[in-house]
């Protein structure tokens, strides 16, 4: 049986009348890469702050590394690493000084710190730059150094809160290679991201919206469970105008804009192709191609949010 290193039961956090996290329940297995997805304001960071022992819950509870978040927050802090989007580094310190500082914060002994410093510098690709000021590093190097500093004490669990914001795609890919390495070594990685292409790397994930968990599972499970109809990718002229036209067709299940293309969910592929061409051509919009595609997590995410919003609105109507 899988060993849970994080267990969350009916976790709720209120700030006055505002409910930031609403009755969330989930678990995280040892050594897995667990994704926590949602738009800004969904409640992800508030959840992480509670799981890191930085914020008590209003109701419900959770255990992290076997410790209750409300009863033993200091024990939790000893067993986790944390890295935020801001990298948590001091720009006016050198690479070496940042590592020394965080080693002291985490209680790493001097003998261990020499070994861990060498490891962190090598992992970050900063060999020979130990005495460079951190402000002189690129975003990708800062990112890798910040991860090294967060896990100097070799924690069982590392929380990464939007760790790849503001860095280039190559740096993001390299960073995920490090995440996979940590997972293979047995470290549990709990990561929030709004880059849905990154979420494909997760073993499992939860989708949060308006403080609620609205779906969960592996990327494959989420796609299979929630996207059952064909999705057609349409390349055409006047894509925004085309989207409005397609959203006015009552036979279409869902229409979303995806870059410069439309993703249209239809009940049946061949008749869907014909009707899309007819509808757009009839409005003087030239269709360049229509291809069936494998649904992406972004398709799933948009579908689930729109479904949740629609059901919530219907429930409020008298």
Secondary structure, DSSP 8 states (H G I E B T S, - for coil): ---EEEEEEEEEEEETTEEEEEEEEEEEETT-EEEEE--TTSSHHHHHHHHTTSS--SEEEEEETTEETTT-HHHHHHTEEEEETTTT--TTSBHHHHHHHHHHHTT--HHHHHHHHHHHHHHHT-TT-TTSBGGGS-HHHHHHHHHHHHTTT--SEEEEESTTTTS-HHHHHHHHHHHHHHHHTT-EEEEEES-HHHHTT-SEEEEEETTEEEEEE-HHHHHHHH--SEEEEEEESSHHHHHHHHHT-TTEEEEEEETTEEEEEESSHHHHHHHHHHHHHTTT--EEEEEEE---HHHHHHHHHHHHHHHHHHHH--
